[in-house]
Amino acid sequence: MQAASKAGQPWTEDALADYLRTGFSAGHGAAAGPMTAVTEELASVPQADVHAMAVYVASLMPKSAAFVASAPGGGGLDPLFAGACGGCHAADAPMTRNGAPSLALSTAVNAPTPQNVIQIMLNGIPWREGKPAPYMPAFAAALTDAQVADLATYLRKTYSDQTAWTIAPADVAKMREAL
Ligand code: HEC
């Protein structure tokens, strides 16, 4: 196992709202244990209300508070995938009620080019207010170009039997500029 400790990233209100709503925050990991029940309840609460809650909770936290929950399903997974994506996409993810599919069934992962996989990682899937629709946080701010390239390569290798992708960090940088 790779050392799990990351330098404590301070929580922002947005990151906390994401976490409360989905059980996952890019940069802080996934909710496990008792927190899962909370996020399941909050999944149906309007975003504005969850955000108001997050603002309040953030105001109570010391500025340096580091709260890095260990990602479930770490085991044999790439540590970056386990930490950033496993909370929703690992086989034993507690958030499957969010509708996150097995990535093996993903059209994007099985497509000829990695464009869609990179795009979805950078942009996520937007929040649709008041609807029990799938939501995925955007990772543009949380992952470097090299990390996005590594993850896309990893997904292809792990979840598809199609020809491997060769992705350079510069390819990701280009797509970021197009955002
Ligand atoms: C908070 C939960 C969550 C996290 C964290 C998350 N995802 Fe997702 N992801 C989803 C949901 C929900 C969908 C959409 C399911 C659907 O369309 O039915 C999705 C869809 C996808 C798809 C598209 C599948 C398709 O339909 O072709 C890819 C690829 C993907 N995620 C990759 C990632 C990667 C890589 C990470 C980590 C950097 C990640 N996801 C982190 C929830 C999450």
Residues whose N, C-alpha, C, O or C-beta is under 5 A from the ligand:
A	BS01	HEC	T22 F24 A84 C85 C88 N98 G99 A100 P101 S106 T107 A108 V109 V117 I120 M121 P134 Y135 M136 P137 F139 L151
